[in-house]
Amino acid sequence: MLRTNADKLVKISVVGEVASPVFGRSIYRISAGGSPVVLPGVGGITYNVRVGDLACGWEADHVEPGVSVENKENDPRFGQGANVALNVLSCIGNEAVVVSGDAKGGKGVVVGKHGGIEHVLVDFPFETLEKLMIGDKILVKAYGVGLKLLDFPHIKVMNMDPRLLEALDPKPVGDSLEVPVTHVIPASIMGSGLGANHTFSGDYDIQLFDENVIKEYGLEDLRLGDLVAIKDADHSYGRIYKQGAMSIGIVVHTNCVSSGHGPGVTTLFTSSRGKIVPRIDNRANVALLLKLREDL
């Protein structure tokens, strides 16, 4: 058993509502190949795309699996402070509960955080999805911010509920930690999301425009909810390229057509000194780790 400070963490309520899909002033996106396309994107209740499903191959751009949640109750003192709190305090693996509407009482699990649009993504069983309505309130029992691995000072943990850490069951290897992942990805193909000064919310994207790289790293079968390693990437204080560093994240939205974009990754672990050893395991997916689906 890894020693952590889980008994010292605060569990606190945050809330949001099911967010509507949105489009900008133009309904078109310009693909990396120069073609204008119209596709489903962020927001809404996505009935047929959940964690465990492929991240690529959909007629989609940045589609978020399950339910997209946003807090729109702006406090004039803090602007978007309530939605920032929802996004920062929610952690992958947190329990989410529907507290209004026909699906009231339905329980789900936080499975992602999407930057830019600033949505928290929640997986619910299909019978709950069928009852949900845009605008329904979702309470998240936020727990995990401040989580530390007491025997691994050179590894930072973020955005992760301790129960996901327990289910993942990483193994000590000397002063490093072996973590199961489905893929190892070079930092050189990471795109949109660079430039942030923290990684306690949001994501950054895996660019999949180079067929040779896709083949070399086996990225054609990336799934939503996969845990992936990004080599030569340090996420300690934002996302930077650093040789020898290693970060682990979770795939949170589908592939994209726009230049610089692709399946998004929310950070779970990072080590600027490379004290994380990825181990390939094709079952390292949150849908399987937390038993969210019976059909996989």
Secondary structure, DSSP 8 states (H G I E B T S, - for coil): ---B-GGG---EEEEEEE------SSS-EE-TTS-EE----SSSEESS--TTSBSSSSS-SS--SEEEEE----BTTTBTHHHHHHHHH--BT-EEEE-SSTTTT-EEEEEEEETTTTEEEEE--HHHHTT--TT-EEEEEE--TT--BTT-TT-EE-SB-HHHHHHH--EEETTEEEEEESEEEEGGGB-TTTT-S--SS--EEB----HHHHHHHTGGG-BTTBEEEEEEEE-TTS-EEEEEEEEEEEE-S---SSTT--SEEEEEEEETT--EEEEE-TT-BHHHHTT--S--
